[in-house]
Amino acid sequence: VDLGAGMTAVSVNAGGYHTCAVLNDGSVKCWGDNDYGQLGDGSTTDRLTPTAVDLGAGMTAISVSVSGLHSCAVLNDRSVKCWGDNEYGQIGDGSTTDRSSPVAVDLGAGMTAVSLSGGSYHTCAVLNDGSVKCWGDNFLGQVGDGTNTNRSSPVAVDVGAGMTAMSVNAGAVHSCAVLNDGSVKCWGSNGYGQVGDGTTTDRTSPTAVDVGAGMTVVSVSAGYRHSCALLNDGSVKCWGDNNWGQLGDGSTTDRLTPTAVDVGTGMTAVSVSAGAYHSCAL
C-alpha cells in the first residue's frame, strides 16, 4: 500500500469494507468503500489508494478505530472525531446525518478519551477518569445505559460502584470492558451467550462474566456473536456463538460462559482477537 513519499504506518485498522491507518506524522489516510463517507475525505467516492483525512488545523491522530461503515479517531488533544454512516447516531455528534468529514464528539465537560472502539453501528470510549461512554444503535442494549433507546450523543455506562474501565471493546451488537480489578463485564445482544453471564438474555447494562477462580482479564475482544479474553496466566477463554468453531474449544457447541482454548502445551497468549466467525491469538 502506497502511503505517500516518506510516510510509514504507526497503526492500521480494517473495518467491514474500508481501512484506515495512522501515519508517522500523525495524519490519517483511509481507502476502500466510501458510500457513507467512512473514508473521511469529504466525498462518497470509493478510493483504491489511501486518501487523506482532514482532522482539523494542528490536529493529529493517536489512534483510529474502523467499524462497519464509520470511523473514529482519538486526536492529540484526546478529543474524538468520527465520520461516515450515522443512521443510528454512531458518529456521536447529536445527529443522525451521515458525515463525509470528521466531526467532533462531545464527551462532556473536562472529559477526554483514553481509547475508543467502534462496533457495527455503535461506538464506545474509555474516558480520562476511567468512566465509559457509548453512543449509537442501542436496539439490543449495546450502548449499555440501561435502555434500548438509540443515542446520537455519548451516554454514561455504569460499570459498577467504585469500578473504572481499563479498556472497552465494541463488538457487532454487544460490548465488553476490562475493569480496574481485572474483572470483565459485557452488555448488549446475548442470543448466543456472547455476554458470557450464563444466559441468552440481552443485557442493557454491564453484567459480570465469571472467568474462573483467581483469574483476571488482561484484554477482551468482542466479535460478531462471540467474545474472547486473554487471562492473567496467558490462557485464553472464549464464549458465545460456536457454530463455526470460533470459540476454539474443539467443538461447535455454543457456550454461555467462558470456556478454555487449548493454545498448545507450554504455550501462552500475548493477545487475542475475535472476528466475525473466527478468532486468532498471538
C-alpha positions as CSV (number, residue, x, y, z in Angstrom):
1,V,0.0,0.0,0.0
2,D,1.5,3.3,-1.1
3,L,1.1,5.6,2.0
4,G,3.0,8.5,0.3
5,A,6.6,9.6,0.0
6,G,8.4,9.2,3.3
7,M,5.3,8.0,5.1
8,T,5.2,5.0,7.3
9,A,2.3,3.5,9.3
10,V,2.1,3.6,13.1
11,S,-1.1,1.5,13.2
12,V,-3.7,0.2,10.8
13,N,-7.4,-0.8,11.4
14,A,-9.7,-2.6,9.0
15,G,-13.5,-2.4,9.1
16,G,-16.2,-4.0,7.1
17,Y,-15.2,-2.7,3.7
18,H,-12.6,0.0,4.3
19,T,-9.3,0.5,6.0
20,C,-7.6,3.4,7.8
21,A,-4.0,4.0,9.0
22,V,-2.3,6.4,11.4
23,L,0.9,7.6,9.8
24,N,4.3,8.6,11.3
25,D,3.4,12.3,11.2
26,G,0.1,11.7,13.0
27,S,-2.0,12.1,9.9
28,V,-4.7,9.5,8.9
29,K,-5.3,8.0,5.5
30,C,-8.2,5.7,4.5
31,W,-9.2,3.6,1.5
32,G,-11.9,1.3,0.2
33,D,-15.7,1.6,0.2
34,N,-16.9,5.2,0.8
35,D,-20.7,5.0,0.2
36,Y,-21.4,6.7,3.6
37,G,-18.3,8.9,3.8
38,Q,-16.4,6.5,6.0
39,L,-13.1,7.4,4.4
40,G,-13.5,10.9,5.7
41,D,-12.1,12.7,2.7
42,G,-15.2,14.9,2.2
43,S,-16.7,12.7,-0.5
44,T,-18.6,9.5,-1.0
45,T,-16.2,8.3,-3.8
46,D,-14.7,4.8,-3.3
47,R,-10.9,5.0,-3.1
48,L,-8.5,2.3,-4.4
49,T,-5.5,4.0,-2.8
50,P,-5.1,5.9,0.6
51,T,-6.7,9.3,0.8
52,A,-6.0,11.9,3.4
53,V,-8.5,12.7,6.2
54,D,-8.7,16.3,7.4
55,L,-8.6,16.1,11.2
56,G,-8.5,19.8,11.6
57,A,-5.9,22.5,11.9
58,G,-3.0,21.4,14.1
59,M,-4.7,18.1,14.9
60,T,-3.0,14.7,14.6
61,A,-4.3,11.2,15.5
62,I,-3.2,9.0,18.3
63,S,-5.4,6.1,17.2
64,V,-8.1,5.2,14.7
65,S,-11.0,2.7,15.1
66,V,-12.7,1.5,11.9
67,S,-16.2,-0.1,12.1
68,G,-18.6,-1.5,9.5
69,L,-19.5,1.9,7.9
70,H,-18.0,4.5,10.2
71,S,-14.6,5.5,11.6
72,C,-13.4,7.4,14.7
73,A,-10.1,8.8,15.8
74,V,-8.6,9.9,19.2
75,L,-6.7,13.1,18.5
76,N,-3.6,14.5,20.0
77,D,-5.6,16.6,22.5
78,R,-7.5,13.4,23.4
79,S,-10.7,14.7,21.7
80,V,-12.7,12.4,19.5
81,K,-13.8,12.9,15.9
82,C,-15.9,10.4,13.8
83,W,-17.1,10.2,10.3
84,G,-19.2,8.0,8.0
85,D,-22.6,6.3,8.4
86,N,-24.7,7.9,11.1
87,E,-28.1,6.3,10.7
88,Y,-28.2,5.3,14.4
89,G,-26.1,8.1,15.9
90,Q,-22.9,6.2,15.9
91,I,-20.9,9.3,14.9
92,G,-21.9,10.8,18.2
93,D,-22.4,14.4,17.1
94,G,-26.1,14.6,18.2
95,S,-27.5,13.9,14.8
96,T,-28.3,11.0,12.5
97,T,-26.8,12.7,9.4
98,D,-24.0,10.9,7.6
99,R,-20.7,12.7,7.7
100,S,-18.1,12.5,5.0
101,S,-15.6,14.5,7.0
102,P,-14.6,14.2,10.7
103,V,-16.9,15.9,13.2
104,A,-16.3,16.4,16.9
105,V,-17.9,14.2,19.6
106,D,-18.8,15.9,22.9
107,L,-17.6,13.6,25.6
108,G,-18.6,16.0,28.4
109,A,-17.0,18.9,30.3
110,G,-13.4,18.2,31.1
111,M,-13.6,14.7,29.6
112,T,-11.1,13.3,27.1
113,A,-10.7,9.9,25.6
114,V,-8.1,7.3,26.5
115,S,-9.3,4.8,23.9
116,L,-12.3,4.0,21.8
117,S,-13.8,1.1,19.9
118,G,-16.4,1.0,17.2
119,G,-19.0,-1.8,16.7
120,S,-21.2,-2.3,13.7
121,Y,-23.4,0.7,14.5
122,H,-22.3,1.9,17.9
123,T,-19.1,3.3,19.5
124,C,-17.7,3.2,23.0
125,A,-14.9,5.1,24.7
126,V,-12.9,4.9,27.9
127,L,-12.5,8.4,29.3
128,N,-9.7,10.1,31.3
129,D,-11.5,9.3,34.6
130,G,-11.9,5.6,33.8
131,S,-15.6,6.0,33.0
132,V,-17.2,4.6,29.9
133,K,-19.5,6.3,27.4
134,C,-21.1,4.8,24.4
135,W,-23.4,6.0,21.6
136,G,-25.3,4.8,18.5
137,D,-27.5,1.9,17.9
138,N,-29.0,0.5,21.1
139,F,-31.7,-1.8,19.9
140,L,-30.2,-4.8,21.9
141,G,-28.7,-2.7,24.7
142,Q,-25.2,-2.5,23.2
143,V,-24.8,1.1,24.3
144,G,-25.1,-0.1,27.9
145,D,-27.1,2.8,29.5
146,G,-29.9,0.5,30.8
147,T,-32.3,1.3,27.8
148,N,-32.9,0.2,24.3
149,T,-33.0,3.8,23.0
150,N,-30.6,4.8,20.3
151,R,-28.2,7.5,21.4
152,S,-26.8,10.1,19.0
153,S,-24.5,11.6,21.7
154,P,-22.3,9.8,24.3
155,V,-24.1,8.5,27.4
156,A,-22.6,7.1,30.6
157,V,-22.3,3.3,31.1
158,D,-22.5,2.2,34.8
159,V,-19.7,-0.3,35.2
160,G,-20.3,-0.6,38.9
161,A,-19.7,1.3,42.2
162,G,-16.0,2.1,42.6
163,M,-15.2,0.5,39.2
164,T,-13.3,2.1,36.4
165,A,-12.5,0.7,32.9
166,M,-9.1,-0.1,31.7
167,S,-10.3,-0.9,28.1
168,V,-13.5,-1.3,26.2
169,N,-14.2,-3.3,23.0
170,A,-17.3,-2.9,20.9
171,G,-18.4,-6.0,19.0
172,A,-21.1,-6.2,16.3
173,V,-24.0,-5.7,18.7
174,H,-22.5,-6.2,22.1
175,S,-19.7,-4.6,24.1
176,C,-17.2,-5.7,26.8
177,A,-15.0,-3.8,29.2
178,V,-12.0,-4.8,31.3
179,L,-12.3,-3.2,34.8
180,N,-9.7,-1.9,37.2
181,D,-9.8,-5.1,39.3
182,G,-9.2,-7.3,36.3
183,S,-12.8,-8.4,36.0
184,V,-14.8,-8.2,32.8
185,K,-18.3,-7.0,32.2
186,C,-20.3,-7.2,28.9
187,W,-23.6,-5.9,27.7
188,G,-25.9,-5.9,24.6
189,S,-27.0,-8.8,22.4
190,N,-26.8,-12.1,24.1
191,G,-28.8,-14.5,21.9
192,Y,-25.7,-16.8,21.6
193,G,-24.3,-16.2,25.0
194,Q,-21.8,-13.6,23.9
195,V,-22.3,-11.6,27.0
196,G,-21.0,-14.6,29.0
197,D,-23.3,-14.4,32.0
198,G,-24.7,-18.0,31.6
199,T,-27.9,-16.8,29.9
200,T,-29.1,-15.9,26.4
201,T,-30.9,-12.8,27.7
202,D,-30.0,-9.5,26.2
203,R,-28.4,-7.1,28.7
204,T,-28.9,-3.3,28.6
205,S,-26.4,-2.7,31.4
206,P,-22.9,-4.3,32.1
207,T,-23.1,-7.8,33.6
208,A,-20.3,-9.7,35.2
209,V,-18.5,-12.5,33.4
210,D,-17.0,-15.3,35.5
211,V,-13.6,-16.1,34.0
212,G,-12.7,-18.6,36.8
213,A,-11.4,-18.6,40.4
214,G,-8.3,-16.5,40.8
215,M,-8.4,-15.4,37.2
216,T,-8.3,-11.8,35.9
217,V,-8.6,-10.4,32.4
218,V,-5.8,-8.6,30.6
219,S,-7.8,-7.9,27.5
220,V,-11.1,-8.7,25.9
221,S,-12.2,-8.8,22.2
222,A,-15.9,-8.8,21.2
223,G,-16.6,-10.3,17.8
224,Y,-19.9,-10.7,16.0
225,R,-21.7,-13.1,18.3
226,H,-18.8,-14.3,20.5
227,S,-16.2,-12.9,22.8
228,C,-12.6,-13.9,23.8
229,A,-10.5,-12.9,26.7
230,L,-6.8,-13.1,27.5
231,L,-6.3,-14.0,31.2
232,N,-3.5,-13.1,33.6
233,D,-1.8,-16.6,33.3
234,G,-1.6,-16.2,29.5
235,S,-4.6,-18.6,28.9
236,V,-7.5,-17.8,26.6
237,K,-11.2,-18.3,27.2
238,C,-14.0,-17.6,24.7
239,W,-17.8,-17.7,24.9
240,G,-20.9,-17.3,22.7
241,D,-21.6,-18.5,19.2
242,N,-19.6,-21.5,18.2
243,N,-21.3,-22.7,15.0
244,W,-18.0,-22.5,13.0
245,G,-15.7,-23.4,15.9
246,Q,-14.8,-19.8,16.6
247,L,-14.5,-20.5,20.4
248,G,-11.6,-22.8,19.8
249,D,-12.6,-25.5,22.3
250,G,-12.7,-28.3,19.8
251,S,-16.5,-28.3,19.4
252,T,-19.2,-26.4,17.6
253,T,-21.3,-26.0,20.7
254,D,-22.3,-22.5,21.8
255,R,-21.0,-21.6,25.2
256,L,-22.9,-19.3,27.6
257,T,-19.9,-18.9,29.9
258,P,-16.1,-18.7,29.2
259,T,-14.6,-21.9,28.0
260,A,-10.9,-22.7,27.8
261,V,-9.0,-22.6,24.5
262,D,-6.1,-25.1,24.2
263,V,-3.3,-23.0,22.6
264,G,-0.7,-25.8,22.9
265,T,1.5,-27.4,25.5
266,G,3.7,-24.8,27.2
267,M,2.1,-22.0,25.1
268,T,0.6,-18.8,26.4
269,A,-1.1,-16.0,24.6
270,V,0.1,-12.4,24.3
271,S,-3.0,-11.1,22.5
272,V,-6.3,-12.4,21.2
273,S,-8.8,-11.0,18.6
274,A,-12.3,-12.2,17.9
275,G,-13.5,-11.7,14.3
276,A,-16.9,-12.2,12.8
277,Y,-16.8,-16.0,12.8
278,H,-13.3,-16.9,13.8
279,S,-10.7,-16.0,16.4
280,C,-6.9,-15.7,16.4
281,A,-4.2,-15.4,19.2
282,L,-0.6,-14.4,19.2
